[in-house]
Every structure is written in C-alpha cells, then in structure tokens.
C-alpha cells in the first residue's frame, strides 16, 4: 500500500514538472504604440510587459501597466495617463485567450516562425472586447520569440478624445508586441 502511495505521489510530481516545462513567461516584454496623423505622430514604448504561454494547451496571457509607457514628450505622457487612459482608475491593459488551432505543440516539433492567432479578451480602459491577435512564434534554443502587430480603436474602449485634439490622434492605433519567453521554473 505504501509503495502504491509513493508511486502515485511521484507520478503527480512528475506531472507538475512536465506542466511547468510547457509554460513560458517573461516580465520584460516590449509593447509600443504608434498614432500617425498629418498633425503629429504619437509614439510610446513600454518594456515591462508580463506574459505567460502554456504550450500544453495554447493558453496565452499578457498584461502591461499603463503608467509604464514612456513618451518622447513629458506633456504627452501626462495627458495620456491623466486625460485619456485614466491610469489611476485603469492601471493595466491585458489580454487573456488561447492560440487558435493549437494542438499541443512541443519544442521538438515546433515549426520555425510559425504564424498563429490568439483569440480572447483584450481589456483596455476598463472595457473588455473579444479580439483576434495575430502572432509569429519562433523557437530559439530553449526560448520562444513572439511578435505581433495589431490595431486598436480608442473609441472601442471608451477612450474619449477631446474635439480640440481629435485630429492629432489616429482613429486606429498600431500596437506592436514583442517578447522572448523562457521556461517557467517552479
């Protein structure tokens, strides 16, 4: 009986190790956005994105603190945080979803530079929308590189742009995400 309990506990423990080997993460992913208009281009970067991908089941998450976006002009950053994003009220943006058509890809059979799409819920400014985000995932040694470019409309997330500056901000903002994710260690 004791031997059976020990074997069961070992099997459970090995299962947890196997699960952890398929989970990858980062705390220093890169997010940038770009708004191009005839009046003025607006660009901001953030190198504090966290992300977790579970390659066992295709679950995918990322989150970014709004106040961590850096702008070329301090006044833009102030307006972004206080007037548009209201970052004290809505401190982060996040995505929770899963990679479409994911069939338990493993390190040994992962095709190079595979293009995938993650469908899920993107939350910005307290508003959550169903979205599909395209991504390219490349295996590089024991880590993965993720790259994605997609567009976000401020109006879809109840981000109000005053009439006086409406022509200075694009109707759709280009968002670029890149990260190198490494195995999650328990």
C-alpha positions in Angstrom: 0.0 0.0 0.0 2.8 2.4 1.0 4.6 1.6 -2.3 1.4 2.5 -4.3 1.1 5.9 -2.5 4.7 6.7 -3.1 4.3 5.8 -6.8 1.1 7.9 -7.0 2.9 10.9 -5.4 5.9 10.6 -7.7 3.6 10.5 -10.8 1.8 13.6 -9.6 5.1 15.4 -9.0 6.4 14.4 -12.4 3.2 15.6 -14.0 3.7 19.0 -12.4 7.3 19.2 -13.7 6.1 18.3 -17.2 3.4 21.0 -17.0 5.9 23.6 -15.9 8.2 22.7 -18.8 5.5 23.7 -21.3 4.8 27.1 -19.6 6.9 30.0 -20.7 7.0 33.6 -19.4 8.6 37.0 -19.4 8.5 40.1 -17.3 10.2 42.3 -19.8 8.3 42.1 -23.0 8.1 45.1 -25.2 4.9 47.0 -26.2 4.8 50.1 -28.3 2.0 52.0 -29.9 2.0 54.5 -32.8 -0.6 57.0 -33.9 0.1 58.6 -37.2 -1.8 61.8 -38.3 -1.0 64.7 -40.5 -0.8 66.9 -37.5 1.5 64.9 -35.2 2.8 61.4 -34.7 2.5 59.9 -31.2 4.7 57.0 -30.1 5.2 55.3 -26.7 7.1 52.3 -25.5 6.8 50.0 -22.5 9.4 47.3 -21.6 7.6 45.9 -18.6 5.0 43.6 -20.2 4.4 40.3 -18.5 3.3 37.3 -20.5 2.7 33.6 -20.0 2.1 31.0 -22.7 1.2 27.4 -21.9 2.4 25.3 -24.9 0.5 22.3 -23.5 -2.9 23.8 -24.1 -2.3 27.1 -26.1 -3.5 29.4 -23.3 -1.9 32.8 -23.6 -1.9 36.0 -21.4 -0.2 39.3 -21.3 -0.5 42.4 -19.1 1.0 45.8 -19.2 1.0 48.7 -16.7 -0.3 51.8 -18.4 1.9 54.2 -16.4 5.0 52.3 -17.7 4.5 53.7 -21.2 7.3 56.3 -22.0 6.8 59.1 -24.5 9.3 61.5 -26.1 7.5 64.4 -24.7 6.6 64.6 -21.0 3.4 66.5 -21.7 2.2 63.7 -24.0 2.8 61.2 -21.2 0.9 63.3 -18.7 -2.1 63.7 -21.0 -2.0 60.0 -21.9 -2.1 58.9 -18.2 -4.4 61.6 -16.8 -6.8 62.6 -19.6 -7.1 59.6 -21.9 -6.2 56.4 -20.2 -7.0 57.5 -16.7 -4.3 55.2 -15.5 -5.0 55.7 -11.8 -8.5 54.2 -12.4 -7.5 51.7 -15.0 -3.9 50.8 -14.2 -3.3 48.0 -16.7 -4.3 46.6 -20.1 -4.4 42.8 -20.5 -5.2 40.0 -22.9 -6.4 36.5 -21.9 -7.0 33.9 -24.5 -5.7 31.0 -26.4 -3.9 30.2 -29.6 -6.2 29.1 -32.4 -5.9 25.6 -33.8 -3.3 24.8 -31.2 -2.6 21.1 -31.0 -0.1 20.8 -28.1 2.9 22.0 -30.0 6.1 20.8 -28.3 9.7 22.0 -28.6 10.8 19.1 -30.7 8.2 19.6 -33.4 7.7 23.4 -33.4 8.0 24.8 -36.9 10.2 27.8 -37.4 8.5 31.2 -37.5 5.0 29.8 -37.3 2.2 32.3 -37.7 -0.7 31.9 -35.3 -3.6 33.9 -34.0 -4.7 34.1 -30.4 -8.4 34.8 -29.8 -9.6 36.0 -26.4 -10.4 39.1 -24.4 -8.5 42.4 -24.6 -9.1 44.7 -21.7 -8.2 48.4 -22.0 -9.5 51.3 -20.0 -11.9 49.0 -18.1 -13.6 47.8 -21.4 -13.2 44.2 -22.5 -13.6 43.2 -26.1 -13.3 39.9 -28.0 -10.4 40.1 -30.4 -8.1 38.0 -32.5 -4.4 38.9 -32.3 -2.0 37.6 -35.0 1.4 36.5 -33.8 4.6 34.9 -35.1 6.2 32.5 -32.7 9.8 31.2 -33.3 11.7 28.7 -31.3 15.2 29.8 -30.5 17.1 27.3 -28.4 15.1 26.9 -25.1 13.2 30.1 -25.5 10.5 31.4 -27.9 10.3 34.8 -29.6 6.8 36.2 -30.0 6.0 39.1 -32.3 2.6 40.7 -33.0 1.2 43.8 -34.7 -2.5 44.7 -34.4 -4.7 47.8 -34.3 -6.8 49.2 -31.5 -9.5 51.8 -31.8 -9.7 54.2 -28.8 -13.4 54.6 -29.4 -14.0 50.8 -28.9 -12.5 51.1 -25.4 -14.4 54.3 -24.3 -11.2 56.4 -24.5 -12.6 59.9 -25.1 -10.5 62.2 -27.3 -11.5 65.9 -26.9 -12.6 67.7 -30.1 -9.7 70.1 -29.8 -7.1 67.3 -30.4 -9.2 64.7 -32.2 -7.3 65.3 -35.4 -4.0 64.8 -33.6 -4.8 61.1 -32.7 -5.4 58.4 -35.2 -8.7 56.6 -35.3 -6.8 53.3 -35.1 -3.6 52.9 -33.0 -0.9 50.5 -34.2 0.2 48.2 -31.4 3.4 46.2 -31.6 4.2 43.5 -29.1 7.5 41.5 -28.9 8.8 39.2 -26.2 11.3 36.5 -25.6 9.7 33.9 -23.3 11.7 31.4 -21.3 10.7 28.2 -19.4 8.8 28.9 -16.2 10.6 27.3 -13.3 8.7 26.3 -10.2 
